[in-house]
Amino acid sequence: MRPFHILWDEEENSCFLSSTGNAETLGTELLESLLKMAPTKEEERRLQEYKDDSPVKLGQAEKFLKAVIDIPFAFKRVEAMLYVANFESEIEYLKKSFETLEVNHSSSSFFPCQT
């Protein structure tokens, strides 16, 4: 899956999505925010059924979500990009945790020896 980049045009009240974005460019905060905005299945269904000629007009947030859900697997892609963005820090955290366990194991009798 290719990542995408989101650009919002305030004048046109429209969303432009480009496949040139990556996790580092967007940043983890934006990716986490996008995931929090993910619509429910019912909201997604309503947005997909919405027609531009409807008497009810969408607000900016709804227009943005409609543009995002038109991208195949958009929120799965955001999840994947967030995973990639956090991968190195998670690995470092796990390494330090295992080092701590190894040090504690070799220097204390907290863990009983198995014979």
C-alpha positions in Angstrom: 0.0 0.0 0.0 1.2 3.4 -0.9 1.0 6.1 1.8 -1.0 9.3 1.0 -0.7 13.0 1.9 -3.6 15.1 2.9 -3.9 18.8 1.8 -6.9 20.9 2.8 -7.8 23.9 0.6 -9.6 26.4 2.9 -10.7 28.6 -0.1 -12.3 25.8 -2.0 -13.3 23.9 1.2 -11.9 20.7 -0.4 -9.5 18.0 0.4 -6.7 16.9 -1.9 -5.0 13.6 -1.3 -1.7 12.7 -2.8 0.1 9.4 -2.7 3.4 11.1 -2.0 3.1 11.4 1.8 4.9 9.2 4.2 4.8 8.5 8.0 7.8 10.9 8.7 6.3 13.7 6.7 2.8 13.5 8.3 4.1 12.8 11.9 2.6 10.6 14.5 0.4 13.2 16.0 -1.5 13.8 12.8 -1.7 10.1 12.1 -3.1 9.5 15.6 -5.6 12.3 15.1 -6.7 10.8 11.8 -7.4 7.5 13.4 -9.4 9.1 16.1 -11.6 10.7 13.4 -12.4 7.4 11.8 -16.1 7.2 11.2 -18.3 4.4 12.5 -19.7 2.0 9.9 -23.1 3.8 10.0 -21.4 7.2 9.6 -19.3 5.8 6.7 -22.4 4.4 5.0 -24.2 7.8 5.3 -21.2 9.7 3.9 -20.9 7.2 1.0 -24.6 7.6 0.2 -24.5 11.4 0.4 -25.2 13.1 -3.0 -23.9 16.6 -3.8 -27.4 17.7 -4.8 -28.8 16.9 -1.4 -30.6 19.8 0.4 -28.5 19.0 3.4 -25.0 20.4 3.0 -21.9 18.9 4.6 -19.7 20.9 6.9 -15.9 21.0 6.4 -15.2 18.1 8.7 -17.8 15.9 6.9 -16.4 16.9 3.5 -12.9 16.0 4.7 -14.1 12.6 6.0 -16.0 11.9 2.8 -12.8 12.6 0.8 -10.8 10.3 3.0 -13.2 7.4 3.0 -13.2 7.5 -0.8 -9.6 6.3 -0.6 -9.5 2.4 -0.5 -8.5 1.2 3.0 -7.7 4.8 4.1 -7.7 4.2 7.8 -5.9 0.9 7.5 -3.2 2.8 5.6 -3.1 5.4 8.4 -2.7 2.5 11.0 0.1 1.0 8.9 1.9 4.4 8.6 1.6 5.0 12.4 3.0 1.5 13.0 6.0 2.4 10.7 6.4 5.8 12.4 6.6 4.2 15.9 8.5 1.1 15.0 12.0 2.2 15.9 11.0 3.7 19.2 9.0 0.5 20.1 12.1 -1.6 19.3 14.3 0.5 21.5 11.8 0.4 24.3 11.6 -3.4 24.1 15.4 -3.8 23.9 15.8 -1.7 27.1 13.1 -3.7 28.8 14.8 -7.0 28.0 18.1 -5.6 29.1 16.5 -4.6 32.4 15.1 -8.1 32.8 18.4 -9.7 32.1 20.2 -7.5 34.6 17.6 -8.2 37.3 17.6 -11.9 36.5 21.4 -12.2 36.9 21.8 -10.0 39.9 18.9 -11.1 42.1 17.2 -14.1 43.4 13.8 -12.8 42.4 13.6 -15.3 39.6 14.2 -18.8 41.0 16.6 -21.0 39.1 15.1 -23.9 37.4 16.9 -27.2 37.7 
